[in-house]
Amino acid sequence: MRVKPGPLLLISLTLSLHTVLVPSSHAVEPVSDGLLVDGSSTVYPLTREAARRFQRARPGHPIEVKFSGTTAGFRRFCAGETDINDASREMNAEEQAHCAENGIRYRQVPLAMDSIAVVVHPSNRWANDITVDELKTLWAPAAEEHVMRWNQIRPDWPDRPVKLFGRGQDSGTYDVFTQEIVGITHRSRQDYTASEDEEQLAAGIAAEPNALGFFGIGAYHRHWEDLKLLAVDNGSGPIFPTLETVSEDRYRPLTRPLFLYLNEQSLQRKPITQAFVEHYLDGLPSWIHFTGYMPLKAERYARSLAALQQAQEPSTTDANRTGAQ
């Protein structure tokens, strides 16, 4: 049975997302009495809202929330430039080595479940779903300058150009999408409009009748009136990404976890780090549904919160991942 998507209630979050903590494009060293967060633009709306709520409850603690993409964020995090990295994938072996070389110890905190949305312009009347194989045909490196029209994806689709939009190579979303769809991480065609800013991508797709693009489901829910969501068929029939299909692991292979990575030194030296993350995890289940993301089970948050109580005990680089088991 096909599950049809519906708009989520976004009034509270939408009103708050544009009121505080405007991201800067310039590198800034962590402030001594506050926190600097960078990384995933997918996780950014969650952390920005969490920071707004924390500052309302405990004013006087500066928290700057930025986004540069998961991969770019890890470069800064492992160089000791940020206190927290938002991540839409786990840290890879190269990034672990970078952190180790710089003496950066960290804790991984599972945050939520997300899905990658495949969207088109709302005037598109021919595409309602797309298979994983068709996505691979469209996005594989060999498709560059060759698969350029809709009827090359599916023969009964019209003979008209397809304009592609997607996350850039500094994005964890790009890493997950290429691994799951193309089969090789960080490999895809390059003749598409790329951005680390989901708002820019949503605007671009909404303005191009021949568009097809991908980004985190939260961006779709923030712009659902201007976009059309496609169901993805992995061989079991077309499935839309919903709270139910994601939680039941039926929207495959484009479901993935989201994380926070905490600098251990920041936890030791800045009490605000632990206070903020505890406030974040405590409150997140009560408002995450407004964002289109899926909360973890209550015991996962409880386990992470309990582990944070041990924050004064140093972790190793990787073995003591907070709540990861």
C-alpha positions as CSV (number, residue, x, y, z in Angstrom):
1,M,0.0,0.0,0.0
2,R,1.3,3.4,-0.9
3,V,1.6,5.8,2.0
4,K,0.8,9.4,1.0
5,P,2.7,12.3,2.6
6,G,1.0,15.0,4.4
7,P,2.1,18.4,5.8
8,L,3.3,18.6,9.3
9,L,2.4,21.4,11.7
10,L,5.5,23.7,11.6
11,I,4.1,26.9,13.0
12,S,6.1,26.9,16.3
13,L,9.5,25.9,14.7
14,T,9.0,28.1,11.6
15,L,8.5,31.2,13.7
16,S,11.5,30.5,15.8
17,L,14.0,29.4,13.2
18,H,14.6,32.9,11.9
19,T,14.8,34.8,15.1
20,V,18.2,34.0,16.6
21,L,21.7,32.7,15.8
22,V,22.1,33.7,12.1
23,P,25.0,31.6,10.8
24,S,28.2,33.3,9.7
25,S,30.2,32.3,6.7
26,H,33.5,33.3,8.3
27,A,35.6,31.0,10.5
28,V,35.4,32.0,14.1
29,E,37.4,30.5,17.0
30,P,35.2,29.1,19.8
31,V,34.3,31.8,22.3
32,S,35.7,31.2,25.8
33,D,32.4,31.5,27.6
34,G,30.1,30.1,25.0
35,L,29.7,27.4,22.4
36,L,30.5,27.2,18.7
37,V,28.5,24.5,16.7
38,D,29.1,23.8,13.0
39,G,28.5,20.9,10.6
40,S,25.4,19.4,9.0
41,S,22.8,21.7,7.5
42,T,20.3,18.9,8.0
43,V,20.9,18.9,11.8
44,Y,21.2,22.7,11.9
45,P,17.5,23.4,12.3
46,L,17.3,21.0,15.3
47,T,20.4,22.5,17.0
48,R,19.4,26.0,16.3
49,E,15.9,25.5,17.8
50,A,17.6,23.7,20.8
51,A,19.9,26.7,21.3
52,R,17.0,29.1,21.1
53,R,15.1,27.1,23.8
54,F,18.2,26.8,26.0
55,Q,19.0,30.5,25.8
56,R,15.4,31.3,26.7
57,A,15.7,29.1,29.8
58,R,19.2,30.1,30.7
59,P,20.0,33.6,29.2
60,G,23.5,34.9,29.1
61,H,25.2,31.9,27.5
62,P,26.2,32.6,23.9
63,I,25.8,29.7,21.5
64,E,26.7,30.3,17.8
65,V,25.2,27.7,15.5
66,K,26.5,27.5,11.9
67,F,26.4,25.0,9.1
68,S,29.0,24.2,6.5
69,G,28.1,20.5,5.9
70,T,29.0,17.4,7.9
71,T,32.3,16.8,6.2
72,A,33.5,20.4,6.3
73,G,32.3,20.5,9.9
74,F,34.4,17.5,10.9
75,R,37.5,19.2,9.4
76,R,37.0,22.1,11.8
77,F,36.0,19.9,14.7
78,C,39.0,17.7,14.4
79,A,41.2,20.8,14.1
80,G,39.8,21.9,17.5
81,E,38.0,24.9,16.1
82,T,34.5,24.0,17.3
83,D,32.9,22.6,20.4
84,I,30.1,20.5,18.8
85,N,29.7,19.1,15.3
86,D,26.3,18.4,13.9
87,A,26.5,15.3,11.7
88,S,24.2,13.5,9.3
89,R,26.5,10.4,9.2
90,E,29.1,8.8,11.5
91,M,32.7,10.0,11.5
92,N,34.8,8.0,9.0
93,A,38.2,6.5,9.5
94,E,40.0,9.4,7.9
95,E,38.3,11.9,10.2
96,Q,39.0,9.7,13.2
97,A,42.7,9.8,12.3
98,H,42.6,13.6,11.9
99,C,41.1,14.0,15.3
100,A,43.7,11.6,16.8
101,E,46.5,13.4,15.2
102,N,45.4,16.7,16.8
103,G,44.6,15.1,20.2
104,I,40.9,15.7,19.9
105,R,38.9,13.3,21.9
106,Y,35.1,13.2,21.4
107,R,31.8,11.7,22.3
108,Q,29.2,10.7,19.8
109,V,25.6,11.3,20.7
110,P,22.8,9.8,18.6
111,L,20.2,12.5,18.1
112,A,17.3,11.5,15.7
113,M,16.4,9.5,12.6
114,D,16.2,11.3,9.3
115,S,15.4,10.3,5.7
116,I,16.6,11.7,2.4
117,A,13.7,13.2,0.3
118,V,13.6,13.0,-3.5
119,V,11.6,15.9,-4.8
120,V,10.4,17.5,-8.0
121,H,8.6,20.7,-9.1
122,P,4.9,20.7,-8.0
123,S,3.8,21.1,-11.6
124,N,5.4,17.7,-12.5
125,R,2.5,15.4,-13.4
126,W,4.4,12.4,-14.8
127,A,6.6,11.4,-11.8
128,N,5.0,10.2,-8.6
129,D,7.6,7.6,-7.7
130,I,11.1,6.6,-8.7
131,T,13.0,3.3,-8.2
132,V,16.4,3.0,-6.7
133,D,17.8,1.7,-10.0
134,E,16.4,4.7,-11.8
135,L,18.0,7.0,-9.3
136,K,21.3,5.2,-9.9
137,T,20.8,5.6,-13.7
138,L,20.3,9.3,-13.2
139,W,23.1,10.0,-10.6
140,A,25.9,7.6,-11.5
141,P,29.1,9.2,-12.8
142,A,28.5,7.6,-16.2
143,A,25.3,9.6,-16.5
144,E,27.1,12.9,-16.7
145,E,26.3,14.7,-20.0
146,H,24.5,11.5,-21.1
147,V,21.3,11.0,-19.1
148,M,19.8,14.5,-19.6
149,R,16.1,13.9,-20.3
150,W,13.2,12.5,-18.4
151,N,12.5,9.7,-20.9
152,Q,16.0,8.4,-20.4
153,I,15.1,7.6,-16.8
154,R,11.7,6.0,-17.6
155,P,10.6,5.6,-21.2
156,D,7.0,6.7,-20.6
157,W,8.1,10.0,-19.1
158,P,8.3,13.0,-21.4
159,D,11.1,13.9,-23.7
160,R,12.1,17.0,-21.9
161,P,15.3,18.0,-20.0
162,V,15.8,17.1,-16.4
163,K,17.5,19.7,-14.2
164,L,19.3,18.2,-11.2
165,F,19.8,19.7,-7.7
166,G,21.4,18.1,-4.7
167,R,23.7,18.4,-1.7
168,G,27.4,19.3,-2.2
169,Q,30.4,17.1,-1.5
170,D,30.9,18.6,2.0
171,S,27.6,17.2,3.0
172,G,26.9,14.0,4.9
173,T,23.7,13.8,3.0
174,Y,25.7,13.6,-0.2
175,D,27.9,10.8,1.3
176,V,24.9,8.7,2.3
177,F,23.0,9.3,-1.0
178,T,26.0,8.3,-3.1
179,Q,26.8,5.3,-1.0
180,E,23.2,4.0,-1.0
181,I,22.2,4.9,-4.6
182,V,25.4,4.9,-6.6
183,G,27.1,2.3,-4.5
184,I,30.3,4.3,-3.9
185,T,30.7,7.0,-1.4
186,H,31.4,10.5,-2.8
187,R,31.0,9.4,-6.4
188,S,28.3,10.9,-8.6
189,R,27.7,12.9,-11.8
190,Q,28.9,16.5,-11.3
191,D,26.7,18.3,-13.8
192,Y,24.1,19.4,-11.2
193,T,23.3,22.4,-9.1
194,A,25.0,21.6,-5.7
195,S,24.7,23.5,-2.4
196,E,25.2,22.9,1.3
197,D,22.2,25.1,1.9
198,E,18.9,23.2,1.8
199,E,16.9,26.5,1.6
200,Q,18.7,27.4,-1.6
201,L,18.1,24.0,-3.1
202,A,14.4,24.1,-2.2
203,A,14.1,27.5,-3.8
204,G,15.9,26.4,-6.9
205,I,13.7,23.3,-7.4
206,A,10.6,25.3,-6.7
207,A,11.6,27.7,-9.6
208,E,12.5,25.0,-12.2
209,P,9.6,23.0,-13.7
210,N,12.0,20.3,-14.9
211,A,13.8,19.9,-11.6
212,L,14.6,16.8,-9.6
213,G,16.7,17.0,-6.4
214,F,17.5,15.4,-3.0
215,F,18.0,16.7,0.5
216,G,16.9,16.0,4.1
217,I,13.2,15.4,4.7
218,G,13.1,18.4,7.1
219,A,13.7,20.7,4.1
220,Y,10.8,19.2,2.3
221,H,8.5,19.7,5.3
222,R,9.6,23.3,5.6
223,H,8.7,23.9,1.9
224,W,6.0,21.3,1.2
225,E,3.7,23.7,-0.5
226,D,6.4,24.5,-3.1
227,L,7.6,21.0,-3.8
228,K,6.4,17.5,-4.8
229,L,7.7,14.5,-2.9
230,L,8.4,11.3,-4.8
231,A,7.9,7.8,-3.3
232,V,11.0,5.6,-3.6
233,D,10.7,2.0,-4.7
234,N,13.5,-0.3,-3.5
235,G,11.8,-3.4,-5.0
236,S,9.0,-3.6,-2.4
237,G,6.8,-1.0,-4.0
238,P,6.8,2.9,-3.8
239,I,7.2,4.2,-0.3
240,F,7.0,7.8,0.9
241,P,9.2,8.9,3.9
242,T,6.9,9.3,6.8
243,L,7.3,8.9,10.6
244,E,5.8,5.4,10.3
245,T,7.8,4.2,7.3
246,V,11.1,5.5,8.7
247,S,10.4,4.1,12.2
248,E,9.5,0.7,10.6
249,D,12.6,0.8,8.4
250,R,10.5,0.5,5.2
251,Y,11.8,3.7,3.5
252,R,15.0,2.1,2.5
253,P,17.8,2.8,1.6
254,L,17.4,6.5,2.3
255,T,16.9,6.4,6.1
256,R,19.9,7.4,8.3
257,P,20.6,8.5,11.9
258,L,21.7,12.0,12.9
259,F,24.4,12.7,15.5
260,L,26.1,15.3,17.7
261,Y,29.8,15.0,18.2
262,L,31.1,16.7,21.4
263,N,34.6,17.8,22.0
264,E,35.8,16.1,25.2
265,Q,37.9,19.1,26.2
266,S,34.9,21.4,25.8
267,L,32.9,19.1,28.1
268,Q,35.7,19.2,30.6
269,R,36.4,23.0,30.5
270,K,33.0,24.5,29.6
271,P,30.1,23.5,31.8
272,I,27.7,25.0,29.3
273,T,28.5,22.2,26.9
274,Q,27.0,19.5,29.1
275,A,24.2,21.7,30.3
276,F,23.2,22.6,26.7
277,V,23.3,19.0,25.4
278,E,21.4,17.7,28.4
279,H,18.7,20.4,27.8
280,Y,18.7,19.5,24.1
281,L,18.1,15.8,24.7
282,D,15.6,16.3,27.5
283,G,13.4,18.6,25.4
284,L,13.9,17.2,21.9
285,P,11.2,14.5,22.0
286,S,8.5,17.1,22.9
287,W,9.1,19.3,19.7
288,I,11.0,17.2,17.2
289,H,7.8,16.1,15.4
290,F,7.3,19.7,14.2
291,T,10.5,19.3,12.1
292,G,9.7,16.2,10.1
293,Y,12.5,14.2,11.8
294,M,12.0,11.0,13.8
295,P,12.9,10.8,17.5
296,L,14.9,7.9,18.9
297,K,13.4,5.6,21.5
298,A,13.2,7.1,25.0
299,E,15.7,4.7,26.4
300,R,18.3,5.9,23.8
301,Y,18.0,9.4,25.1
302,A,18.1,8.2,28.7
303,R,21.3,6.2,28.0
304,S,23.0,9.2,26.4
305,L,21.9,11.5,29.3
306,A,23.2,9.0,31.8
307,A,26.5,8.7,30.0
308,L,26.9,12.5,30.0
309,Q,26.8,12.4,33.8
310,Q,30.2,10.7,33.4
311,A,31.5,13.6,31.3
312,Q,34.2,14.4,33.9
313,E,35.7,11.0,33.1
314,P,37.8,11.3,29.9
315,S,36.7,9.1,27.0
316,T,39.0,7.6,24.4
317,T,38.8,8.9,20.8
318,D,36.3,6.3,19.7
319,A,35.6,3.5,22.2
320,N,33.4,5.5,24.6
321,R,30.8,6.8,22.1
322,T,28.0,8.2,24.2
323,G,24.8,6.2,23.7
324,A,26.1,4.6,20.5
325,Q,25.5,1.0,21.6
